Every structure is written in structure tokens, then in C-alpha cells.
Amino acid sequence: MTTPATTSGATPATTPETALDVAADVVALTRALVDIPSESGEEAALADAVETALRAMPHLTVERIGDSVVARTGLGRDRRVIVAGHLDTVPAAGNLPARLDPERLHGLGACDMKGGVAVALRLAATLTAPVHDVSYVFYACEEVSGDRNGLAQIATEHPELLHADLAILMEPSDAGVEAGCQGMLMADITVRGARAHTARAWQGVNAAHRAAAVLKRLDDHTAERVVIDGLEYREGLSAVAVRAGVAENVVPDSCVITVNLRFAPSRSPERAEAYVRDLFPEYEVEITEVTPGALPGLDRPAAASFVAALGAVPRPKLGWTDVARFTALGTPALNYGPGDPSLAHTPGEYVPLAQLRACETRLADWLGGR
């Protein structure tokens, strides 16, 4: 059930176990966040703790939408910047509670992306008079299907909360800037045959055998490389599932190959669909899902200012992130956060302590005008 947005009201109940000390060092705060379980759909306790911490800050206006929390400054600055991160994690894999060593913090969500959430909470606590107005967005259910995504819920119910000159999504990016993101398309390619008893297989046509031609075409396919704003987005087209057969003694009369296309953000969903259909004109192609990507937007003033302040060389984001949701609303967005994205969702994920501190310092300097 969705909790109505509110700017006032009783502070949610928290226990000592879930209370967050946002005045703590960013490493200690990350560890505390990791130790509050928040698998997708189970973020309430963490959302309560985040809301309680933010409501204690008089320079912020706080709104709760479901298990997502938005906190904003209202200083009348010329620009508004969003700093966003998701609260949920994938299911645990024997990686709780958090474990600290001299260089890394290990544990579920440390990389994806409670380290980034900790940085954002520290900024919210310490930047009482930033040079840009800031909206801090902490949202639920990023790691599951898009219809449950908390950011999508905010965009639907309160799109005005996501309008800004720049959104910084604290996804793990090795403390570098990853611009834009790829689009994603899923399609089912159906190969037809004729059913028969396997004892008389010659009387049928085996669709699974015929599917070899589709798989060969995929194997021979050369992914395109598309350069946008000096960034090279490498596309990919892959078979991810093959399904055929109704019984062990029946020649299958159909075989379905599911393919996944990761396409450059310069392609529209319509062009991506046409691209797949043109590769397989003689087969039945059903598009089951398509999600547009996001252009880099590095020419927008706020984005250019941020990249210049970091002295970073932007990289293309190979994958899909919620920067696409911001872009669809007209807000340019970048990925910037601590942690190696290749460690996300793995049992051994961790976040380097140096990256936690560097991200906090660099963002604080830029937002604080230092």
C-alpha cells in the first residue's frame, strides 16, 4: 500500500537497532546501512530509519512515498541537483553482517549501493547551505521489475520532485563518471516445425534442430559500436534462453529463442525493434520488453560543471540504470558512486573505503562551492 506523500506529521518509529547516526564517518554509516536488511520489497525498516534521520534536519523538507523518501533544500538557488540512490538489495548470499578490513567494507549491498546511499546521507546532513538546491532521493525496489520501482512511482505520482538541472545517481562506478546508459530489448524468436512421435521422427520437422540457424546467425552477428559525445557505446545481441519440446517422445513443433539486445542510447525503442526484426525477417519475432536508454547529456551546463569539477574523464555506461528514468523526465543524469559495478550482486561484494571518502569529499566540494 502506498503511503501518501507528506511534509509533516509524526516521525516514524525506529528502534536503537535501526536508528542511523548520519553524523558518523561515512564508513561507519555504510556499515550501519548494510546491517539493516532491505531486500527488494522489504525496505520499510531502512526507509523508516532514513526518514527519521532526515526529518531531524531543519534545513530539509521531507516527503515519504511508499518506502521511498525525498528530502529537499529550498534555498531559491538558480539550479537544483538531485542526488539519488536505491535502498534495496538483492537477496542475501551469506554476506551479512558487514565485515570491515583496513581497505574495504564487505557485505550485502556495500557496493550496490549502500555505500552510495551513505555518501548521500552524509551530504544531506552536512551541506546546510549548498550553492545549488539539492533533492536527496532514496527509493525502493530498484533490483526487481520496473513496475515496482520506487523511482517510477515517484515519477508517476509526484513528477515535480524529480525535475532538476542534473541528477547524480549513486550507482557504483568506481568513483568515476559513467554517462548515459544503454537501452534494453527482449524478444522471442519462434521457429516452427511439425510434431511427430520420436519413434517415427522422419514424419515430423524438428523445430529445435531448425533453431540452429537462428543461433548461428546470432553467433555470427557483429555488435555495433556507436560513438556519442565522444563516448563509445558497444551494443550486444545475445541468446539468453532456448525453449522447445512438450515431452521426451515428441518431436518439437516449435522452438523459442529469447534474445537480449543492449542498444546505444541514440537508438529509439522503435529503431531497436526494427533492428531485431530486420535480422530475422523469416521468423516470428515478438517483442516482450523494451526500455529506452539515456543520452550522455554532457553538454548540459550542470553536467559539464560537475564533470569539470571532478576532473574526470567520463565513460559510457554499459548497462541500464535509472538515469534513463530521469532523462525521460527531461533531467540529465550521470552515474557516479563508490564501488566496482562488476562486484554488484555477487556474494563477495565490497566497497573500497578510499572511494567512499573520495565520493563524499568531491560531491561536498562541488555542491558546497569549494
C-alpha positions in Angstrom: 0.0 0.0 0.0 1.3 3.5 -0.9 1.8 5.9 1.9 0.6 9.4 0.8 3.4 12.0 0.4 3.7 14.3 3.4 5.8 17.2 4.5 4.9 16.9 8.1 3.5 14.5 10.7 4.8 12.1 13.3 8.3 10.8 13.0 8.2 7.1 12.2 9.1 4.8 15.0 12.7 3.4 15.0 14.4 1.1 17.4 18.0 1.5 18.5 18.9 -1.2 16.1 17.6 0.7 13.1 18.5 4.3 14.1 21.1 5.9 11.9 23.8 8.2 13.1 24.3 10.4 10.0 27.0 12.4 11.9 29.2 9.3 11.9 32.0 8.8 9.5 30.9 7.6 6.0 32.4 4.2 6.6 30.6 3.6 9.9 27.4 4.9 8.3 27.8 2.5 5.3 28.3 -0.4 7.8 25.2 0.5 9.7 23.2 0.6 6.4 24.4 -2.8 5.3 23.4 -4.3 8.7 19.8 -3.2 8.2 18.4 -5.8 5.8 16.5 -4.3 2.9 15.9 -6.9 0.2 13.6 -5.6 -2.5 10.1 -5.3 -1.1 11.4 -5.3 2.5 12.8 -1.8 2.7 10.4 -0.4 5.3 12.7 -0.6 8.3 15.5 1.1 6.4 13.2 3.7 4.9 11.9 4.5 8.4 15.5 5.0 9.6 16.3 7.2 6.7 13.2 9.3 7.1 13.7 9.7 10.8 17.3 10.9 10.3 16.3 13.3 7.6 13.4 14.8 9.5 15.8 15.8 12.2 17.5 18.2 9.8 15.7 21.6 9.9 17.2 22.7 6.5 15.3 19.9 4.7 11.7 19.3 3.7 10.9 15.6 3.8 8.3 13.6 1.9 7.6 9.8 2.1 6.1 8.0 -0.9 5.6 4.3 -0.1 9.0 3.1 1.0 10.8 5.9 -0.8 12.0 9.1 0.9 12.7 12.5 -0.7 14.4 15.4 1.2 14.9 18.8 -0.4 16.6 22.1 0.3 14.5 25.2 -0.6 17.1 28.0 -0.8 16.0 29.5 -4.0 19.2 28.7 -5.9 19.4 29.0 -9.7 20.0 25.3 -10.1 18.6 22.2 -8.5 20.6 18.9 -8.3 19.3 15.5 -7.4 21.4 13.0 -5.6 19.7 9.6 -5.7 20.2 6.1 -4.6 18.1 2.9 -4.1 17.6 1.4 -0.7 17.1 -2.2 -1.7 19.4 -5.1 -2.3 19.3 -8.4 -4.0 18.8 -11.5 -1.7 21.5 -12.2 0.8 24.1 -14.8 0.0 25.8 -15.4 3.3 27.2 -11.9 3.3 25.6 -10.4 6.4 26.5 -8.8 8.7 29.1 -6.3 7.3 32.7 -7.0 7.7 35.4 -4.3 7.8 39.1 -4.7 6.9 41.7 -1.9 6.6 40.8 -1.1 3.0 37.3 -2.5 2.3 33.9 -2.8 3.7 32.3 -6.2 2.8 28.7 -7.1 2.9 25.3 -7.3 1.1 24.7 -4.0 -0.7 28.0 -2.5 0.3 28.8 -1.9 -3.4 25.3 -1.8 -4.8 24.6 0.6 -3.4 24.6 1.3 0.3 28.0 3.0 0.0 26.4 5.5 -2.3 23.4 5.9 0.0 25.7 6.6 2.9 27.5 9.3 0.9 24.2 10.9 0.0 23.0 10.9 3.7 26.3 12.4 4.8 25.8 15.2 2.2 22.2 15.8 3.4 23.5 16.1 7.0 26.4 18.3 6.4 25.5 20.6 3.5 23.1 23.0 5.1 23.7 25.8 2.6 24.8 24.3 -0.8 25.4 26.5 -3.8 22.7 24.5 -5.7 19.4 23.4 -4.2 19.6 19.7 -3.6 17.0 16.9 -3.6 18.0 13.7 -2.0 16.0 10.7 -3.3 16.2 7.4 -1.6 13.9 4.9 -3.3 12.7 1.3 -3.1 12.6 -1.8 -5.4 15.3 -0.9 -8.0 16.5 -4.5 -8.1 13.2 -6.0 -9.3 10.7 -5.5 -12.2 10.2 -1.9 -13.3 6.5 -1.9 -12.3 7.6 -2.0 -8.7 10.4 0.6 -9.0 10.1 3.3 -6.3 11.6 6.0 -8.6 8.9 5.1 -11.2 6.3 5.5 -8.5 7.6 9.0 -7.6 7.7 9.9 -11.3 4.1 8.9 -11.7 2.7 10.3 -8.5 4.9 13.3 -7.9 7.0 14.0 -11.1 7.8 17.5 -9.9 10.1 16.0 -7.2 12.3 14.7 -10.0 12.7 17.8 -12.0 16.2 19.3 -11.8 19.2 20.6 -13.8 21.1 17.4 -13.1 20.6 14.1 -11.4 23.5 12.2 -9.9 22.7 8.5 -9.5 25.0 7.0 -6.9 25.3 3.7 -8.7 28.7 2.0 -8.3 31.0 3.4 -10.9 34.5 3.0 -9.3 34.2 6.7 -8.2 34.2 7.8 -11.9 31.6 9.3 -14.1 29.6 7.0 -16.3 27.4 8.9 -18.6 24.0 7.9 -20.1 23.1 4.2 -20.3 22.2 1.6 -22.9 18.7 0.7 -23.8 17.4 -2.9 -23.4 15.1 -5.0 -25.6 13.9 -8.6 -25.0 12.4 -10.6 -27.9 11.1 -14.1 -28.5 12.0 -15.6 -31.9 9.8 -18.6 -32.8 11.0 -21.4 -35.1 8.2 -23.7 -36.4 8.3 -27.4 -37.2 5.9 -30.3 -37.3 5.2 -32.6 -34.3 5.7 -36.4 -34.6 6.5 -39.4 -32.4 10.2 -39.7 -31.9 10.0 -43.4 -33.0 8.9 -42.0 -36.4 10.9 -38.7 -36.3 11.2 -38.6 -40.1 7.5 -37.9 -40.2 7.9 -34.6 -38.4 10.1 -31.5 -38.6 12.2 -30.8 -35.5 11.9 -27.1 -34.7 14.8 -27.4 -32.1 17.1 -28.5 -34.9 15.9 -25.7 -37.2 16.7 -23.2 -34.4 20.4 -23.8 -35.1 20.1 -21.4 -38.0 18.9 -18.6 -35.6 21.7 -19.4 -33.1 24.3 -19.4 -35.9 23.1 -16.0 -37.1 23.4 -14.7 -33.5 26.9 -16.2 -33.2 28.0 -14.6 -36.4 26.4 -11.2 -35.6 28.9 -8.3 -35.0 27.7 -5.9 -32.4 27.8 -2.3 -33.4 29.9 0.4 -31.7 28.2 3.8 -31.5 30.1 7.0 -30.5 28.0 9.7 -28.8 29.6 12.8 -27.3 33.0 11.1 -27.6 31.8 8.0 -25.7 31.7 4.6 -27.3 28.6 2.5 -26.5 29.2 -1.1 -27.5 26.0 -2.9 -28.3 25.3 -6.6 -27.8 22.8 -9.2 -29.1 22.6 -12.5 -27.2 20.5 -15.6 -26.9 19.6 -16.0 -23.2 17.2 -18.9 -23.3 16.1 -21.7 -25.7 12.8 -23.5 -25.1 11.4 -26.4 -27.0 9.5 -29.7 -26.6 6.4 -30.9 -24.8 7.5 -34.5 -24.0 10.6 -36.7 -24.3 8.9 -38.8 -27.0 7.6 -36.0 -29.1 9.5 -34.2 -31.9 9.0 -30.5 -31.0 6.9 -28.4 -33.4 8.2 -25.1 -32.1 11.3 -23.7 -30.5 11.5 -20.2 -28.9 14.8 -18.4 -28.7 14.8 -15.5 -26.3 17.3 -12.7 -27.2 18.5 -9.7 -25.3 19.6 -6.6 -27.2 21.6 -3.9 -25.4 21.5 -0.9 -27.7 23.1 2.5 -27.9 21.1 5.3 -26.4 20.9 7.0 -29.8 18.5 4.3 -30.9 14.9 4.7 -30.2 12.9 1.7 -29.0 11.2 1.7 -32.4 14.6 1.6 -34.2 15.8 -1.2 -31.8 12.7 -3.3 -32.6 13.2 -2.8 -36.3 16.9 -3.8 -36.0 16.0 -7.2 -34.5 13.1 -7.8 -36.9 15.4 -7.0 -39.9 17.9 -9.6 -38.7 15.3 -12.3 -38.6 12.8 -11.4 -41.3 11.7 -15.0 -42.0 10.8 -15.8 -38.3 8.1 -14.8 -35.9 9.5 -12.1 -33.6 7.6 -11.0 -30.6 9.0 -8.0 -28.6 8.3 -8.7 -25.0 10.1 -5.7 -23.4 11.8 -2.6 -24.5 13.3 0.1 -22.4 15.0 3.2 -23.9 18.5 4.2 -22.9 19.7 7.7 -21.9 21.9 10.0 -23.9 25.0 11.3 -22.1 23.8 14.9 -21.8 27.3 16.1 -21.1 26.7 19.3 -22.9 24.1 20.4 -20.3 25.7 23.2 -18.1 25.2 21.5 -14.7 26.6 18.2 -16.0 29.6 19.9 -17.6 30.2 21.8 -14.4 30.2 18.6 -12.3 32.5 16.7 -14.7 34.9 19.6 -14.9 35.0 20.0 -11.1 35.9 16.3 -10.7 38.5 16.5 -13.4 37.0 13.2 -14.6 37.1 11.6 -18.0 33.6 10.3 -18.5 33.0 6.7 -19.5 29.9 5.3 -21.2 27.6 3.3 -19.0 27.4 -0.2 -20.5 24.1 -1.4 -19.0 20.8 0.1 -18.0 20.3 2.3 -14.9 17.6 4.7 -13.6 19.4 7.6 -15.3 17.0 6.7 -18.1 14.0 7.5 -15.9 15.4 10.9 -15.2 16.3 11.5 -18.8 12.7 10.7 -19.8 11.5 13.4 -17.4 13.9 15.9 -19.0 16.5 15.8 -16.3 20.0 14.9 -17.5 21.6 12.3 -15.3 25.0 10.7 -14.6 26.1 7.6 -12.7 28.7 8.4 -10.0 29.3 6.3 -6.9 31.7 4.2 -4.9 32.3 0.6 -5.8 33.2 -1.6 -8.7 30.0 -2.4 -10.7 31.3 -5.8 -11.6 31.0 -6.8 -7.9 27.3 -5.9 -7.7 25.0 -8.9 -6.8 28.0 -11.1 -6.0 28.4 -12.9 -2.6 31.8 -11.2 -2.2 30.8 -7.6 -2.9 32.6 -4.8 -1.1 33.3 -1.1 -1.4 36.7 0.4 -1.0 37.0 2.8 1.9 39.0 5.3 -0.1 36.2 5.5 -2.7 33.6 6.2 -0.1 35.6 9.1 1.3 36.6 10.4 -2.1 33.0 10.5 -3.4 31.8 12.3 -0.3 34.6 14.8 -0.5 34.3 15.6 -4.2 30.5 15.9 -4.1 30.7 18.1 -0.9 33.2 20.3 -2.6 31.2 20.8 -5.7 27.8 21.2 -4.0 29.3 23.4 -1.4 31.1 25.7 -3.9 34.5 24.9 -2.7 
